[in-house]
Amino acid sequence: MQKAKILLVDDRPENLLALEAILSALDQTLVRAVSGEEALKALLTDEFAVILLDVQMPGMDGFETAAHIKRRERTRDIPIIFLTAINHGPHHTFRGYAAGAVDYISKPFDPWVLRAKVSVFVDLYMKNCQLKEQAALLRLQLEDDRQESDRQGRHSAEPLLAELSARLAAVEDLAEALTKQLEDSPEAGAAGACAQLEEKLTTVRAALEALRPGGAPDRPTTD
């Protein structure tokens, strides 16, 4: 599977180097941006699993950058983790969450904690990519089956639907396992993203079952 991209935004090269050292163990693609403007340009061309965004930057600061990100339909759902060297108290933290951040971390931070938080959003991103791939496969194979049925004058979609249902069940199992891992997590943003994933899975499952003769309601077992 293709690696996820993580956007690191900080005006200080030494901070970017430190973030790369911490996150290198995740074995994902790390993309640098030294300003809010550069981050917005990167978001025009690439898709990211999560953004680590420094609050205090010259010119466009982290709050303003996040506001631009959340106004764009293409990027509004990307999780943002704010990083700041100065703790200005609850009001400053609330401003970060109000700007759309899923987390707000003060420097110096625990490398293990930061890596674990980023890992959660990378996992969610991967599950969403799997879901998109399964949905694209469903559309493509159903179209191929319709064309074959038109040529042969008969309906033969049931074996295909059974196979796609089994593949979807595998993704559902992964999402369920991830949800259980996050049950005791204090990360509201991660739990919310996981809930969105489950909603998408439910929608795809309903659409798939509606295509089956008689609308079979049960998902296949993966035992």
Secondary structure, 3 states (H helix, E strand, C coil): CCCCEEEEECCCHHHHHHHHHHHHHHCCEEEEECCHHHHHHHHHHCCCCEEEEECCCCCCCHHHHHHHHHHCCCCCCCCEEEEECCCCCHHHHHHHHHCCCCEEEECCCCHHHHHHHHHHHHHHHHHHHHHHHHHHHHHHHHHHHHHHHHHHCCCCCHHHHHHHHHHHHHHHHHHHHHHHHCCCCCCHHHHHHHHHHHHHHHHHHHHHHHHCCCCCCCCCCCC
